[in-house]
Amino acid sequence: MAPPRLYLDWNATAPLHPAAREAIMRAIDVFGNPNSVHGEGRAARAAIEGARRQVAALAGTEPGNVVFTSGATEAANLVLTPDFRMGRTPLRLGHLYFSAIEHPAMREGGRFAKEKMTEIPVTEAGTVDLDALATLLDTHDKAAGLPMVAIMLVNNETGIVQPVKAAAKIVHAHGGLFVVDAVQAAGRIALDIDRLGADFIIVSSHKIGGPKGAGALIARGEALMPRPLIQGGGQERGHRSGTQNSLALIGFGAAAEVAANELETRNAAIGALRQRLEAGMRQAAADVIIHGEGGERVANTIFFTLPGLKAETGQIAFDLEGVALSAGSACSSGRLGESHVLTAMGRDAKLGALRISLGFSTTEEDIDRAIAAFAKIACRRRSAGEAA
């Protein structure tokens, strides 16, 4: 009998954490509409507000600053808009600046017109170019509105941690608003919206072991908020209409609490597993290129190139060995293509790259299986090259 498949694509989505599953099952009969005033509705609302407190704690903020959405993509489309309100006063954003390595949900620019969007270059090390950011903001047309800057905290392909604290100082010195995509950072590095200097951060449930279909836009305070994306009954304090998905949010909250509580111990263990895996990969193929290895990365991510092996060919080869990994972002309906992240870093994107990402249930035995599969594929690559 074939061994069970090995899942190493946690940056795409995490399996449902047992704590999230248990929380959902306990709440399965909490069926009331959370916006109703009767007992059933109040029970559902209490459960959602409990989840809001758990997600707020993950981000180091107050529950009132958390707006629940259907996911990170909706949160991005909510916050990336020229139209804000500071209390009751309209506030206009004139231009969106985003880093060249952003997730497509941010690169599309939300409700900004394309001509009101500018890409910020990154360095060869894969971090946003702070000098370029400062130069762009120096020349920003303030008469058209304030600048908005969007920079991810952790890149979803390379795992490289971005200098968001330094970027925040530059943005705020120019009177701008700063949005941080923290989807890949949540549960992997400590989140504190004030310390990061962000005005808004975005998190996603299914990346941390919660169910799909839930996410959050988290603000530094309640006074400054974007114009609603979804109009209707005024749920989420008027910021996002529509009856809340109680079960998904309850699972999201449980996963957020575990991610916050187990942050240090979990990442120490995962970091040791990544070191073991990278050592095995280098032993099997000395020419393997691990992108971003010289800088600060989150503990769980390896983005690598095997020269001579196309990304799509490598992904299929690993899949046939029973190993699930990816060829970068799992955000384009399964389409494979050149990595815009490698292109932004000045690398030859045609080389292709594969991403291994680990999670809370990854074991040493899993790592050894991954090394064995990698060695087999690397050997076949050499054999094919010699035959040619």
Secondary structure by P-SEA (a helix, b strand, c coil): cccccccccccccccccaaaaaaaaaacccccccccccaaaaaaaaaaaaaaaaaaaaaccccccccccccaaaaaaaacccccccccbbbbbcbbbbccccccccccccccccccbbbbbbcccccccaaaaaaaaaacccccbbbbbbbbccccccccccaaaaaaaaaaaabbbbbbcccccccccccccccccccbbbbbccccccccccccccccccccccccccccccccccccccccaaaaaaaaaaaaaaaaaaaaaaaaaaaaaaaaaaaaaaaaccccccccccccccccbbbbbcccccaaaaaaaaaaacbbbccccccccccccccaaaaaacccccccbbbbbbcccccaaaaaaaaaaaaaaaaaaaaaaaac
